[in-house]
Amino acid sequence: MRPAGLKAFEERKEDKSAIYSYEQKNGIQLDDVYEQQFRANPHAWEFFQAQAAWY
């Protein structure tokens, strides 16, 4: 890294780090109510299941 990049990294805020879905180690679960609604449309559920985990 260049000095400017190192400085920016050193000044990062911990409470703003690892907050995005693609940064989460454990998968996120839908609430049961929403999953039931989703599964009620087989085409939508099949499409959703085919997506990458971070999508």
mmCIF file as Biopython writes it, N, C-alpha, C and O atoms, coordinates in Angstrom:
data_model
#
loop_
_atom_site.group_PDB
_atom_site.id
_atom_site.type_symbol
_atom_site.label_atom_id
_atom_site.label_alt_id
_atom_site.label_comp_id
_atom_site.label_asym_id
_atom_site.label_entity_id
_atom_site.label_seq_id
_atom_site.pdbx_PDB_ins_code
_atom_site.Cartn_x
_atom_site.Cartn_y
_atom_site.Cartn_z
_atom_site.occupancy
_atom_site.B_iso_or_equiv
_atom_site.auth_seq_id
_atom_site.auth_asym_id
_atom_site.pdbx_PDB_model_num
ATOM 1   N N  . MET A ? 1  ? 0.833   -1.187  0.000  1.0 0.0 1  A 1 
ATOM 2   C CA . MET A ? 1  ? 0.000   0.000   0.000  1.0 0.0 1  A 1 
ATOM 3   C C  . MET A ? 1  ? 0.874   1.246   0.000  1.0 0.0 1  A 1 
ATOM 4   O O  . MET A ? 1  ? 2.013   1.247   0.467  1.0 0.0 1  A 1 
ATOM 5   N N  . ARG A ? 2  ? 0.306   2.268   -0.527 1.0 0.0 2  A 1 
ATOM 6   C CA . ARG A ? 2  ? 0.997   3.564   -0.508 1.0 0.0 2  A 1 
ATOM 7   C C  . ARG A ? 2  ? 0.714   4.256   0.826  1.0 0.0 2  A 1 
ATOM 8   O O  . ARG A ? 2  ? -0.227  3.892   1.531  1.0 0.0 2  A 1 
ATOM 9   N N  . PRO A ? 3  ? 1.528   5.252   1.167  1.0 0.0 3  A 1 
ATOM 10  C CA . PRO A ? 3  ? 1.349   5.936   2.452  1.0 0.0 3  A 1 
ATOM 11  C C  . PRO A ? 3  ? -0.074  6.467   2.670  1.0 0.0 3  A 1 
ATOM 12  O O  . PRO A ? 3  ? -0.606  6.366   3.776  1.0 0.0 3  A 1 
ATOM 13  N N  . ALA A ? 4  ? -0.684  7.026   1.637  1.0 0.0 4  A 1 
ATOM 14  C CA . ALA A ? 4  ? -2.043  7.562   1.811  1.0 0.0 4  A 1 
ATOM 15  C C  . ALA A ? 4  ? -3.037  6.446   2.150  1.0 0.0 4  A 1 
ATOM 16  O O  . ALA A ? 4  ? -3.930  6.638   2.975  1.0 0.0 4  A 1 
ATOM 17  N N  . GLY A ? 5  ? -2.881  5.294   1.520  1.0 0.0 5  A 1 
ATOM 18  C CA . GLY A ? 5  ? -3.761  4.161   1.813  1.0 0.0 5  A 1 
ATOM 19  C C  . GLY A ? 5  ? -3.539  3.623   3.213  1.0 0.0 5  A 1 
ATOM 20  O O  . GLY A ? 5  ? -4.499  3.295   3.910  1.0 0.0 5  A 1 
ATOM 21  N N  . LEU A ? 6  ? -2.291  3.527   3.633  1.0 0.0 6  A 1 
ATOM 22  C CA . LEU A ? 6  ? -1.979  3.080   4.992  1.0 0.0 6  A 1 
ATOM 23  C C  . LEU A ? 6  ? -2.567  4.034   6.025  1.0 0.0 6  A 1 
ATOM 24  O O  . LEU A ? 6  ? -3.113  3.603   7.040  1.0 0.0 6  A 1 
ATOM 25  N N  . LYS A ? 7  ? -2.450  5.334   5.758  1.0 0.0 7  A 1 
ATOM 26  C CA . LYS A ? 7  ? -2.992  6.328   6.686  1.0 0.0 7  A 1 
ATOM 27  C C  . LYS A ? 7  ? -4.508  6.186   6.789  1.0 0.0 7  A 1 
ATOM 28  O O  . LYS A ? 7  ? -5.063  6.217   7.887  1.0 0.0 7  A 1 
ATOM 29  N N  . ALA A ? 8  ? -5.173  6.031   5.656  1.0 0.0 8  A 1 
ATOM 30  C CA . ALA A ? 8  ? -6.632  5.876   5.663  1.0 0.0 8  A 1 
ATOM 31  C C  . ALA A ? 8  ? -7.029  4.621   6.435  1.0 0.0 8  A 1 
ATOM 32  O O  . ALA A ? 8  ? -7.996  4.645   7.196  1.0 0.0 8  A 1 
ATOM 33  N N  . PHE A ? 9  ? -6.295  3.528   6.247  1.0 0.0 9  A 1 
ATOM 34  C CA . PHE A ? 9  ? -6.600  2.285   6.953  1.0 0.0 9  A 1 
ATOM 35  C C  . PHE A ? 9  ? -6.401  2.451   8.456  1.0 0.0 9  A 1 
ATOM 36  O O  . PHE A ? 9  ? -7.222  1.987   9.248  1.0 0.0 9  A 1 
ATOM 37  N N  . GLU A ? 10 ? -5.327  3.103   8.847  1.0 0.0 10 A 1 
ATOM 38  C CA . GLU A ? 10 ? -5.054  3.311   10.272 1.0 0.0 10 A 1 
ATOM 39  C C  . GLU A ? 10 ? -6.108  4.194   10.938 1.0 0.0 10 A 1 
ATOM 40  O O  . GLU A ? 10 ? -6.359  4.062   12.136 1.0 0.0 10 A 1 
ATOM 41  N N  . GLU A ? 11 ? -6.719  5.082   10.178 1.0 0.0 11 A 1 
ATOM 42  C CA . GLU A ? 11 ? -7.709  6.005   10.733 1.0 0.0 11 A 1 
ATOM 43  C C  . GLU A ? 11 ? -9.142  5.478   10.656 1.0 0.0 11 A 1 
ATOM 44  O O  . GLU A ? 11 ? -10.087 6.184   11.008 1.0 0.0 11 A 1 
ATOM 45  N N  . ARG A ? 12 ? -9.298  4.245   10.197 1.0 0.0 12 A 1 
ATOM 46  C CA . ARG A ? 12 ? -10.651 3.688   10.080 1.0 0.0 12 A 1 
ATOM 47  C C  . ARG A ? 12 ? -11.296 3.581   11.458 1.0 0.0 12 A 1 
ATOM 48  O O  . ARG A ? 12 ? -10.611 3.505   12.479 1.0 0.0 12 A 1 
ATOM 49  N N  . LYS A ? 13 ? -12.598 3.576   11.465 1.0 0.0 13 A 1 
ATOM 50  C CA . LYS A ? 13 ? -13.354 3.448   12.708 1.0 0.0 13 A 1 
ATOM 51  C C  . LYS A ? 13 ? -13.835 2.005   12.840 1.0 0.0 13 A 1 
ATOM 52  O O  . LYS A ? 13 ? -14.461 1.466   11.927 1.0 0.0 13 A 1 
ATOM 53  N N  . GLU A ? 14 ? -13.540 1.388   13.972 1.0 0.0 14 A 1 
ATOM 54  C CA . GLU A ? 14 ? -13.903 -0.017  14.180 1.0 0.0 14 A 1 
ATOM 55  C C  . GLU A ? 14 ? -15.412 -0.241  14.084 1.0 0.0 14 A 1 
ATOM 56  O O  . GLU A ? 14 ? -15.854 -1.280  13.593 1.0 0.0 14 A 1 
ATOM 57  N N  . ASP A ? 15 ? -16.208 0.732   14.552 1.0 0.0 15 A 1 
ATOM 58  C CA . ASP A ? 15 ? -17.662 0.543   14.511 1.0 0.0 15 A 1 
ATOM 59  C C  . ASP A ? 15 ? -18.220 0.664   13.091 1.0 0.0 15 A 1 
ATOM 60  O O  . ASP A ? 15 ? -19.397 0.389   12.859 1.0 0.0 15 A 1 
ATOM 61  N N  . LYS A ? 16 ? -17.377 1.074   12.147 1.0 0.0 16 A 1 
ATOM 62  C CA . LYS A ? 16 ? -17.793 1.154   10.742 1.0 0.0 16 A 1 
ATOM 63  C C  . LYS A ? 16 ? -17.152 0.040   9.915  1.0 0.0 16 A 1 
ATOM 64  O O  . LYS A ? 16 ? -17.280 0.028   8.691  1.0 0.0 16 A 1 
ATOM 65  N N  . SER A ? 17 ? -16.466 -0.891  10.570 1.0 0.0 17 A 1 
ATOM 66  C CA . SER A ? 17 ? -15.805 -1.993  9.880  1.0 0.0 17 A 1 
ATOM 67  C C  . SER A ? 17 ? -16.651 -3.254  9.975  1.0 0.0 17 A 1 
ATOM 68  O O  . SER A ? 17 ? -17.305 -3.504  10.988 1.0 0.0 17 A 1 
ATOM 69  N N  . ALA A ? 18 ? -16.630 -4.038  8.914  1.0 0.0 18 A 1 
ATOM 70  C CA . ALA A ? 18 ? -17.329 -5.333  8.854  1.0 0.0 18 A 1 
ATOM 71  C C  . ALA A ? 18 ? -18.827 -5.197  9.120  1.0 0.0 18 A 1 
ATOM 72  O O  . ALA A ? 18 ? -19.410 -6.002  9.847  1.0 0.0 18 A 1 
ATOM 73  N N  . ILE A ? 19 ? -19.445 -4.173  8.529  1.0 0.0 19 A 1 
ATOM 74  C CA . ILE A ? 19 ? -20.876 -3.961  8.746  1.0 0.0 19 A 1 
ATOM 75  C C  . ILE A ? 19 ? -21.711 -4.359  7.532  1.0 0.0 19 A 1 
ATOM 76  O O  . ILE A ? 19 ? -22.937 -4.414  7.625  1.0 0.0 19 A 1 
ATOM 77  N N  . TYR A ? 20 ? -21.082 -4.632  6.410  1.0 0.0 20 A 1 
ATOM 78  C CA . TYR A ? 20 ? -21.820 -4.947  5.194  1.0 0.0 20 A 1 
ATOM 79  C C  . TYR A ? 20 ? -22.077 -6.446  5.088  1.0 0.0 20 A 1 
ATOM 80  O O  . TYR A ? 20 ? -21.325 -7.249  5.639  1.0 0.0 20 A 1 
ATOM 81  N N  . SER A ? 21 ? -23.126 -6.817  4.388  1.0 0.0 21 A 1 
ATOM 82  C CA . SER A ? 21 ? -23.533 -8.221  4.333  1.0 0.0 21 A 1 
ATOM 83  C C  . SER A ? 21 ? -22.427 -9.124  3.798  1.0 0.0 21 A 1 
ATOM 84  O O  . SER A ? 21 ? -22.265 -10.243 4.286  1.0 0.0 21 A 1 
ATOM 85  N N  . TYR A ? 22 ? -21.667 -8.669  2.811  1.0 0.0 22 A 1 
ATOM 86  C CA . TYR A ? 22 ? -20.615 -9.509  2.245  1.0 0.0 22 A 1 
ATOM 87  C C  . TYR A ? 22 ? -19.438 -9.687  3.201  1.0 0.0 22 A 1 
ATOM 88  O O  . TYR A ? 22 ? -18.572 -10.528 2.961  1.0 0.0 22 A 1 
ATOM 89  N N  . GLU A ? 23 ? -19.396 -8.918  4.265  1.0 0.0 23 A 1 
ATOM 90  C CA . GLU A ? 23 ? -18.323 -9.030  5.251  1.0 0.0 23 A 1 
ATOM 91  C C  . GLU A ? 23 ? -18.710 -9.923  6.429  1.0 0.0 23 A 1 
ATOM 92  O O  . GLU A ? 23 ? -17.883 -10.176 7.305  1.0 0.0 23 A 1 
ATOM 93  N N  . GLN A ? 24 ? -19.924 -10.391 6.462  1.0 0.0 24 A 1 
ATOM 94  C CA . GLN A ? 24 ? -20.394 -11.202 7.575  1.0 0.0 24 A 1 
ATOM 95  C C  . GLN A ? 24 ? -19.945 -12.647 7.402  1.0 0.0 24 A 1 
ATOM 96  O O  . GLN A ? 24 ? -20.071 -13.214 6.316  1.0 0.0 24 A 1 
ATOM 97  N N  . LYS A ? 25 ? -19.430 -13.233 8.451  1.0 0.0 25 A 1 
ATOM 98  C CA . LYS A ? 25 ? -18.962 -14.615 8.395  1.0 0.0 25 A 1 
ATOM 99  C C  . LYS A ? 25 ? -20.128 -15.602 8.441  1.0 0.0 25 A 1 
ATOM 100 O O  . LYS A ? 25 ? -20.091 -16.635 7.772  1.0 0.0 25 A 1 
ATOM 101 N N  . ASN A ? 26 ? -21.140 -15.298 9.210  1.0 0.0 26 A 1 
ATOM 102 C CA . ASN A ? 26 ? -22.297 -16.184 9.327  1.0 0.0 26 A 1 
ATOM 103 C C  . ASN A ? 26 ? -23.407 -15.680 8.423  1.0 0.0 26 A 1 
ATOM 104 O O  . ASN A ? 26 ? -23.634 -14.476 8.303  1.0 0.0 26 A 1 
ATOM 105 N N  . GLY A ? 27 ? -24.096 -16.620 7.790  1.0 0.0 27 A 1 
ATOM 106 C CA . GLY A ? 27 ? -25.198 -16.241 6.921  1.0 0.0 27 A 1 
ATOM 107 C C  . GLY A ? 27 ? -26.323 -15.586 7.700  1.0 0.0 27 A 1 
ATOM 108 O O  . GLY A ? 27 ? -26.488 -15.821 8.897  1.0 0.0 27 A 1 
ATOM 109 N N  . ILE A ? 28 ? -27.071 -14.784 7.027  1.0 0.0 28 A 1 
ATOM 110 C CA . ILE A ? 28 ? -28.204 -14.109 7.643  1.0 0.0 28 A 1 
ATOM 111 C C  . ILE A ? 28 ? -29.457 -14.904 7.320  1.0 0.0 28 A 1 
ATOM 112 O O  . ILE A ? 28 ? -29.657 -15.315 6.177  1.0 0.0 28 A 1 
ATOM 113 N N  . GLN A ? 29 ? -30.292 -15.120 8.309  1.0 0.0 29 A 1 
ATOM 114 C CA . GLN A ? 29 ? -31.517 -15.891 8.139  1.0 0.0 29 A 1 
ATOM 115 C C  . GLN A ? 29 ? -32.710 -14.957 8.008  1.0 0.0 29 A 1 
ATOM 116 O O  . GLN A ? 29 ? -32.808 -13.945 8.703  1.0 0.0 29 A 1 
ATOM 117 N N  . LEU A ? 30 ? -33.616 -15.318 7.102  1.0 0.0 30 A 1 
ATOM 118 C CA . LEU A ? 30 ? -34.880 -14.593 7.010  1.0 0.0 30 A 1 
ATOM 119 C C  . LEU A ? 30 ? -35.755 -14.976 8.189  1.0 0.0 30 A 1 
ATOM 120 O O  . LEU A ? 30 ? -35.683 -16.102 8.682  1.0 0.0 30 A 1 
ATOM 121 N N  . ASP A ? 31 ? -36.575 -14.049 8.641  1.0 0.0 31 A 1 
ATOM 122 C CA . ASP A ? 31 ? -37.588 -14.398 9.639  1.0 0.0 31 A 1 
ATOM 123 C C  . ASP A ? 31 ? -38.515 -15.435 9.021  1.0 0.0 31 A 1 
ATOM 124 O O  . ASP A ? 31 ? -38.727 -15.435 7.808  1.0 0.0 31 A 1 
ATOM 125 N N  . ASP A ? 32 ? -39.066 -16.312 9.842  1.0 0.0 32 A 1 
ATOM 126 C CA . ASP A ? 32 ? -39.931 -17.384 9.346  1.0 0.0 32 A 1 
ATOM 127 C C  . ASP A ? 32 ? -41.082 -16.866 8.493  1.0 0.0 32 A 1 
ATOM 128 O O  . ASP A ? 32 ? -41.407 -17.455 7.462  1.0 0.0 32 A 1 
ATOM 129 N N  . VAL A ? 33 ? -41.690 -15.781 8.914  1.0 0.0 33 A 1 
ATOM 130 C CA . VAL A ? 33 ? -42.827 -15.217 8.169  1.0 0.0 33 A 1 
ATOM 131 C C  . VAL A ? 33 ? -42.404 -14.844 6.748  1.0 0.0 33 A 1 
ATOM 132 O O  . VAL A ? 33 ? -43.114 -15.144 5.788  1.0 0.0 33 A 1 
ATOM 133 N N  . TYR A ? 34 ? -41.252 -14.195 6.615  1.0 0.0 34 A 1 
ATOM 134 C CA . TYR A ? 34 ? -40.787 -13.763 5.303  1.0 0.0 34 A 1 
ATOM 135 C C  . TYR A ? 34 ? -40.354 -14.954 4.453  1.0 0.0 34 A 1 
ATOM 136 O O  . TYR A ? 34 ? -40.578 -14.969 3.243  1.0 0.0 34 A 1 
ATOM 137 N N  . GLU A ? 35 ? -39.742 -15.937 5.076  1.0 0.0 35 A 1 
ATOM 138 C CA . GLU A ? 35 ? -39.337 -17.115 4.316  1.0 0.0 35 A 1 
ATOM 139 C C  . GLU A ? 35 ? -40.557 -17.856 3.782  1.0 0.0 35 A 1 
ATOM 140 O O  . GLU A ? 35 ? -40.539 -18.327 2.645  1.0 0.0 35 A 1 
ATOM 141 N N  . GLN A ? 36 ? -41.601 -17.967 4.569  1.0 0.0 36 A 1 
ATOM 142 C CA . GLN A ? 36 ? -42.827 -18.619 4.104  1.0 0.0 36 A 1 
ATOM 143 C C  . GLN A ? 36 ? -43.420 -17.864 2.919  1.0 0.0 36 A 1 
ATOM 144 O O  . GLN A ? 36 ? -43.856 -18.476 1.944  1.0 0.0 36 A 1 
ATOM 145 N N  . GLN A ? 37 ? -43.437 -16.546 3.002  1.0 0.0 37 A 1 
ATOM 146 C CA . GLN A ? 37 ? -43.951 -15.744 1.888  1.0 0.0 37 A 1 
ATOM 147 C C  . GLN A ? 37 ? -43.092 -15.943 0.642  1.0 0.0 37 A 1 
ATOM 148 O O  . GLN A ? 37 ? -43.613 -16.053 -0.468 1.0 0.0 37 A 1 
ATOM 149 N N  . PHE A ? 38 ? -41.811 -15.988 0.827  1.0 0.0 38 A 1 
ATOM 150 C CA . PHE A ? 38 ? -40.876 -16.169 -0.279 1.0 0.0 38 A 1 
ATOM 151 C C  . PHE A ? 38 ? -41.082 -17.541 -0.921 1.0 0.0 38 A 1 
ATOM 152 O O  . PHE A ? 38 ? -41.173 -17.653 -2.143 1.0 0.0 38 A 1 
ATOM 153 N N  . ARG A ? 39 ? -41.154 -18.576 -0.096 1.0 0.0 39 A 1 
ATOM 154 C CA . ARG A ? 39 ? -41.324 -19.940 -0.601 1.0 0.0 39 A 1 
ATOM 155 C C  . ARG A ? 39 ? -42.673 -20.148 -1.289 1.0 0.0 39 A 1 
ATOM 156 O O  . ARG A ? 39 ? -42.831 -21.085 -2.071 1.0 0.0 39 A 1 
ATOM 157 N N  . ALA A ? 40 ? -43.634 -19.287 -1.003 1.0 0.0 40 A 1 
ATOM 158 C CA . ALA A ? 40 ? -44.950 -19.399 -1.636 1.0 0.0 40 A 1 
ATOM 159 C C  . ALA A ? 40 ? -44.861 -19.148 -3.142 1.0 0.0 40 A 1 
ATOM 160 O O  . ALA A ? 40 ? -45.749 -19.554 -3.892 1.0 0.0 40 A 1 
ATOM 161 N N  . ASN A ? 41 ? -43.809 -18.489 -3.579 1.0 0.0 41 A 1 
ATOM 162 C CA . ASN A ? 41 ? -43.580 -18.265 -5.006 1.0 0.0 41 A 1 
ATOM 163 C C  . ASN A ? 41 ? -42.378 -19.122 -5.411 1.0 0.0 41 A 1 
ATOM 164 O O  . ASN A ? 41 ? -41.234 -18.696 -5.249 1.0 0.0 41 A 1 
ATOM 165 N N  . PRO A ? 42 ? -42.628 -20.331 -5.938 1.0 0.0 42 A 1 
ATOM 166 C CA . PRO A ? 42 ? -41.526 -21.257 -6.233 1.0 0.0 42 A 1 
ATOM 167 C C  . PRO A ? 42 ? -40.471 -20.687 -7.181 1.0 0.0 42 A 1 
ATOM 168 O O  . PRO A ? 42 ? -39.282 -20.961 -7.012 1.0 0.0 42 A 1 
ATOM 169 N N  . HIS A ? 43 ? -40.882 -19.908 -8.163 1.0 0.0 43 A 1 
ATOM 170 C CA . HIS A ? 43 ? -39.906 -19.339 -9.106 1.0 0.0 43 A 1 
ATOM 171 C C  . HIS A ? 43 ? -38.985 -18.341 -8.400 1.0 0.0 43 A 1 
ATOM 172 O O  . HIS A ? 43 ? -37.778 -18.328 -8.639 1.0 0.0 43 A 1 
ATOM 173 N N  . ALA A ? 44 ? -39.549 -17.519 -7.544 1.0 0.0 44 A 1 
ATOM 174 C CA . ALA A ? 44 ? -38.737 -16.547 -6.803 1.0 0.0 44 A 1 
ATOM 175 C C  . ALA A ? 44 ? -37.785 -17.267 -5.852 1.0 0.0 44 A 1 
ATOM 176 O O  . ALA A ? 44 ? -36.611 -16.909 -5.752 1.0 0.0 44 A 1 
ATOM 177 N N  . TRP A ? 45 ? -38.295 -18.282 -5.156 1.0 0.0 45 A 1 
ATOM 178 C CA . TRP A ? 45 ? -37.458 -19.015 -4.201 1.0 0.0 45 A 1 
ATOM 179 C C  . TRP A ? 45 ? -36.323 -19.733 -4.926 1.0 0.0 45 A 1 
ATOM 180 O O  . TRP A ? 45 ? -35.186 -19.729 -4.453 1.0 0.0 45 A 1 
ATOM 181 N N  . GLU A ? 46 ? -36.620 -20.345 -6.060 1.0 0.0 46 A 1 
ATOM 182 C CA . GLU A ? 46 ? -35.593 -21.055 -6.827 1.0 0.0 46 A 1 
ATOM 183 C C  . GLU A ? 46 ? -34.515 -20.072 -7.297 1.0 0.0 46 A 1 
ATOM 184 O O  . GLU A ? 46 ? -33.323 -20.369 -7.215 1.0 0.0 46 A 1 
ATOM 185 N N  . PHE A ? 47 ? -34.934 -18.914 -7.785 1.0 0.0 47 A 1 
ATOM 186 C CA . PHE A ? 47 ? -33.980 -17.896 -8.214 1.0 0.0 47 A 1 
ATOM 187 C C  . PHE A ? 47 ? -33.106 -17.451 -7.042 1.0 0.0 47 A 1 
ATOM 188 O O  . PHE A ? 47 ? -31.886 -17.353 -7.171 1.0 0.0 47 A 1 
ATOM 189 N N  . PHE A ? 48 ? -33.731 -17.187 -5.912 1.0 0.0 48 A 1 
ATOM 190 C CA . PHE A ? 48 ? -33.013 -16.742 -4.719 1.0 0.0 48 A 1 
ATOM 191 C C  . PHE A ? 48 ? -31.991 -17.786 -4.279 1.0 0.0 48 A 1 
ATOM 192 O O  . PHE A ? 48 ? -30.858 -17.440 -3.944 1.0 0.0 48 A 1 
ATOM 193 N N  . GLN A ? 49 ? -32.376 -19.045 -4.279 1.0 0.0 49 A 1 
ATOM 194 C CA . GLN A ? 49 ? -31.480 -20.123 -3.856 1.0 0.0 49 A 1 
ATOM 195 C C  . GLN A ? 49 ? -30.286 -20.270 -4.793 1.0 0.0 49 A 1 
ATOM 196 O O  . GLN A ? 49 ? -29.224 -20.734 -4.376 1.0 0.0 49 A 1 
ATOM 197 N N  . ALA A ? 50 ? -30.451 -19.878 -6.053 1.0 0.0 50 A 1 
ATOM 198 C CA . ALA A ? 50 ? -29.377 -20.016 -7.033 1.0 0.0 50 A 1 
ATOM 199 C C  . ALA A ? 50 ? -28.356 -18.877 -6.949 1.0 0.0 50 A 1 
ATOM 200 O O  . ALA A ? 50 ? -27.302 -18.944 -7.582 1.0 0.0 50 A 1 
ATOM 201 N N  . GLN A ? 51 ? -28.660 -17.841 -6.178 1.0 0.0 51 A 1 
ATOM 202 C CA . GLN A ? 51 ? -27.761 -16.690 -6.079 1.0 0.0 51 A 1 
ATOM 203 C C  . GLN A ? 51 ? -26.587 -16.990 -5.147 1.0 0.0 51 A 1 
ATOM 204 O O  . GLN A ? 51 ? -26.660 -17.856 -4.275 1.0 0.0 51 A 1 
ATOM 205 N N  . ALA A ? 52 ? -25.524 -16.255 -5.361 1.0 0.0 52 A 1 
ATOM 206 C CA . ALA A ? 52 ? -24.362 -16.375 -4.476 1.0 0.0 52 A 1 
ATOM 207 C C  . ALA A ? 52 ? -24.766 -15.948 -3.065 1.0 0.0 52 A 1 
ATOM 208 O O  . ALA A ? 52 ? -25.662 -15.122 -2.895 1.0 0.0 52 A 1 
ATOM 209 N N  . ALA A ? 53 ? -24.121 -16.499 -2.082 1.0 0.0 53 A 1 
ATOM 210 C CA . ALA A ? 53 ? -24.484 -16.253 -0.678 1.0 0.0 53 A 1 
ATOM 211 C C  . ALA A ? 53 ? -24.437 -14.774 -0.302 1.0 0.0 53 A 1 
ATOM 212 O O  . ALA A ? 53 ? -25.197 -14.333 0.560  1.0 0.0 53 A 1 
ATOM 213 N N  . TRP A ? 54 ? -23.574 -14.020 -0.924 1.0 0.0 54 A 1 
ATOM 214 C CA . TRP A ? 54 ? -23.432 -12.611 -0.562 1.0 0.0 54 A 1 
ATOM 215 C C  . TRP A ? 54 ? -24.384 -11.711 -1.335 1.0 0.0 54 A 1 
ATOM 216 O O  . TRP A ? 54 ? -24.398 -10.500 -1.113 1.0 0.0 54 A 1 
ATOM 217 N N  . TYR A ? 55 ? -25.190 -12.282 -2.247 1.0 0.0 55 A 1 
ATOM 218 C CA . TYR A ? 55 ? -26.084 -11.464 -3.067 1.0 0.0 55 A 1 
ATOM 219 C C  . TYR A ? 55 ? -27.306 -11.049 -2.315 1.0 0.0 55 A 1 
ATOM 220 O O  . TYR A ? 55 ? -28.163 -10.355 -2.862 1.0 0.0 55 A 1 
#
